[in-house]
């Protein structure tokens, strides 16, 4: 009898372990005011791999090294350069000055555009909630549908290119219509634990396959005869300035996502080829940039902190420094580019906590500023 009870208990424990899993909701995704420190290991070696599908997987990324690092701000769209173009966005990501706009809801995170390029239709960036076994496809949707004409088109398609594409029937490109269609397949195909430099966390592995198909149709004319015609489905490879681009592309990415409140949701991501070989290294979450001490010594000092009026940014070399001040709501309240030691007047801002982001080249720091 005791033996049967032990077997039953073992079965219950084993079953519980096999089917235990986490769920990632919109509450776990970074929000306005969050700061994400991202590192890149350009040469992770053969020890790091994407692993297998299924439950109870274990990934060890603790051997990753920082080849470079970056600071990403989650800010409010309000007050940004393109806020008027994104009335439906409730979240903006500032990645080295590149702004992307999202709408985060309980059913998903939707990308509305990047910079002044507003998508024709929002693209699903994360389906929510994320649970093991989730499979969903978004698209095909047209994200960019635009016309190009004028001087830029003449640079893009000079007469020699037009003559070649039209077999000598035309020599001038008058209007180009670009349509870019995205289809993305999402699959939460594995769950388990991931160990990084930050610790060990319960995770879901999200596999994202994005297909991008681009159509370029060009209306061309002949300056001698005055006749014109459309050249449809123009291959990018036939245009010198776009020679490295393809009309039909595919990207495969794995992301390890946690619901642990002690860290931001995205722990690591890897782009792979069709055989799961790693391309361009591993991106992973880290703490504040490890080169802070070196940056302060060799690049700049910030003082005094706390302050009541002025903060001095002392530049210790002649390199250009990008400066950004962000309040606790994630709103960018100041942006400057400096080459000389400068005093910033903090008295014009409300009392409270701010984050001062300074970057030059591959080095950056984030300094907490308290205005009393």
N, C-alpha and C positions, 0 to 999 in steps of 0.2 A: 504493500500500500504506500509506504514511504517512497519507494522507488518511482511509482506512478506519479506521486505528487511532485517529486523533483523533476521528472520528465515534463510534466504539465507546466511547472513554473519556468523551466528552461525554454519551453516553446513560447510562453507568453512574453518572456523577456526578449527572446530572439525576434519574435514577430514585431514587438514594439520598436526594436532597434531598426529593423528593416524598413518599416513604414514611417518612422519619425522623419519629419521634414519641416522646414520653415516656410512661411508665407511672407512675401515682400509686398507691402501696400504703398500707397502714395505718402503715408506718414513717414515711411522709411527713406524716401527719396529726398535728397538735399533741398533745402528751401532758402528763401531770401535771407541773406546774412551769413550763410555758411561759406567757409573758405576751404578749398580742397587742395591739398599738396600732392602733386603728381610727379612721379619719377619715371625714368626710362632706363632700362638695361638693354643696351644695344647688342650685347653679346652674352645672352643668358646661358649658353652652353647646352649640352645634351641632357643635363640633369632635369632641366625644366621642360615639361611637355604638357599638352592639354589633357592627357589622361583619357579615361574611358567614360562611356555613358552608364547610367544606372544610379541606384541608391547606394548610400554608405561608401562613397568614394573619398579618397584622401589625396590632397595635393600639397606638396611642400615647396613653397616658393621662397623659403627663408634664405637661400643662397644668392638672391638677386642683389645686384650692385647698382648704385646710382651713376649712370653715365651722364645724365643731365636731369634737371628738375624744373618744375613749373608750378606757378600758383594760379589757381582758378577761382574766381569769385562768382558766387551765386547772388545776383543783385535784382533789384526791382527794375522792370522796364521803364518806369517813370523816371524822367530825368536823363535818360540815355539819348544818344544821338538820333535814334530812329523810332522813338516811342510812338510818334503819331502814325507810323506805318503798321504798327502791330496792336490795334485796339483790343484784340482778344487774347493777347499774351499776358500771363501772370508771373512769368519767371524769365530772367535773362542771365546768360552765362557769359562772363568776360574772361576770355582766354587770351592773354597777351594782347589785349586791345581789340581782339576779334569778338564781336558781339553776335550771339545766336539767341533766338527768341522762341519760347516754349509756352504751352498751356498745360499745366499739370492738373489732372483730375483724378477721380477715384478709379476711372477705367483705363487711364493711360497718360503718358507724357507725349505731347504732340509738338513736333518742330514746325514752326511757322515761317522761318526764314533765317538767313544769315546776313548781317549788315543791312544794306539797302536792297538786298535781293529777297523780295517777299514771294513765298511759294504760292502758286496758283491754288493748291490745296494742301492743308497741313499733312505732314507725314508722321505716321506713328513711330515714335522713338523708343518707348517702352510700353508694352501692354501691361496692364495692372488689373488685379493683383497677379504677382508671379508665384506660381506653384509648380512643383515637380509634375512633369507630364504635359504642361501647357504647350499647345501647338496652335499658332495663329499666323495668318498671312495678311499683309496690308498692301493693297494695290491690285492691279497697276493704277497708279494715280499720276497725273501730270503735275509735277512740282514747279516746272519753269516753262512758260510759253511766252516768248518775247520776240520782238522784231529788232533787227539791227540795220542801220543805214547810215549814210554820211561818211565822214573821213575815216572812222574806225573800220568800217567795212572795206574801204579801199586798201587799208593796211592789211587787213585780214586776208583779203582776196585780191591781190594785184592783177593787172591785165594778163600777165603770163599764165597765172593759175586759171583765170576764167577761160582763156583761149583753150587751154588743155582740157578742162572739164567739159566744154561745149563743142569740142572737136572743131574749133575754129569758127563757130557760128556767132559767137559773141565775144566782146572784149571788156565789158564793164559789169560789175555786180551792183545792182541798184538796191535790192532789199533781200535780207536773209531772215528766215523764220526758224527759230530754234525751239524745239519741243523736247523736254527731258522728262522721261517717265521712270518712276521708281516702283519696284515691287520688293517687299522685304518679308522674309519668312523668319518667324521667331519660334524657337524651340527650347524649353527648359528640359534639357535631356539628361541632367545629372544633378545630384545633390550630395552633400557630405561636409567635410571640413577642409578649410584652406589655412595653411600656416604661412604667414608672411613675417616681415621684420616687425610688424606691429603686434603679432600674437596669432592665436589660432581661433578661427571663427566658423560657425555654421554658415554654409553658403548654398546657393543655387547656382548652377552653371547655365547661362543663357547663350545659346548659339544663334547668331544673327547672320543670315545670308541676304545680302542686298544686291539686287539686279538693277542696273541703270542702263536704259536704252535711250539714245539721243538721235533725233532726226534733224537734219539740216537741209532745208529747201531754200534755194537761191533763185531770185528773179534776175536774169541777166539780159543785157541789151547790147546791140552793136552800134557804136557811135557813127558808123558810116551809113549803114542801111536804115538805122532807126528801128529795126525789128527787135523784138524781145521775146523771151520764153523762160519758162521755169526749168531749173535743173533740180530734180528731186532726189532725196536720199543721198546727199553728198557725203562721202566718207571723210572723216576728220583727217585721216592719214594722207589725203590728197592735198591738204592745205598746209604749207610750210610751217606756219606759226603754231599749228595744232598737230604737227606730225607725230608727237608722242602720245596722243590721245586716241581712244577707241570709241566708236559709237555704241558699243555693247560691252559693258564691264560687269564684273562680279566681285564682291568683297565678302569674305567669310571671317567672322569675328566671334571669339568666345569671351564672355564676361562673367566674372565671379562676383556675385552680389549677396550681401548679407542684410539681415534685419537687426543686427546688433547696434544699439543706440550709442555705444561708445566710439564708433567710427562712422565715417560716411559710408553710404551704401555700396559703392563700387570699389572693390578691393584690388582687382587686376583685370586687364584685358589684353588679348593677344589676337593679332591678325594672322591668318594662316592661308596656305594654298589648299588645293583640292585634296591633298594627301595629309593635311594637318601639320605640315612643316611650318615652323614659325617664320614670319616675315617681319623684318624691321624691329626685332626685339620684343620686349615685354614692358607694358606700361602698368604701373602699380601705385597704390596709395602709400604715401610715406608721411612722416612728421614734417614739421617746419624744415625748410631746406637745410641739409647738413653742412652747407658751406657758409652758414650765417656768420660764424666767428671769423672766417677768412674774409668774407665780404666786408664786415665792419672794419677789419684791420686794413684791408687793401683798397677799399672802395669808398666808403662813406661812414660818417657818424651821424646819429640823430639825437638831439638833446635840446632843452631838458624834457624829461618825461617823469611825472606829469607836468603840465604846463597850464598857465592861465591866459597867456597871450600869444607868444611866438614860439615856434619850433624851428630850430636851425638844422638844415641838412648840409653837413660839411662834406664836400666832395674831395677825396684824397687822390684823385687822378683826373685826367682831362677827358674822360669818356662821357658820352651823353647818357643821362639817367632818366628813365621814364618814371614819373611819380604819379601815384593815384591815391586819393584819400576816400575811404568808403565808410559810411556810418553803419550802425548796428543793424539797420533794416536792409543793408545791402545796396543802398543808393550811393552812386558815385557823386561826391560833392566837390571834388577838385581833381583836375588833371593838368599836369605840366611836364615839359621836357626841359631838363636842366643840364648845364655844362659847368656852372660855377656854384660855389657855396651860396646858399639862399636861405633867407628867413621866410617862413610861411606864417601869415597872420591867422592864428587860431581863434582870435577873439570874435571873428565874424560868424563862427559856428556855435551852435548850442552846446552847453556843457554835457559831457557824457563820454562814451567810449567810441573810438574810431580805429580804423586799421589803415596804416600807411604802407603802401606797396611800392617798393623800389626795385627797378630791374635795369640791368645793362648786360647785353650779350646773353650768355647762358647763366648768369648769376643773378640771384634775386633774394630779397628778404621781405618779410612782412612784420611790421613793427606796430605794437599796440600803443595807441596814443590816448591819453586821458586828459580831457580838458576840464579843469576845475572851475 
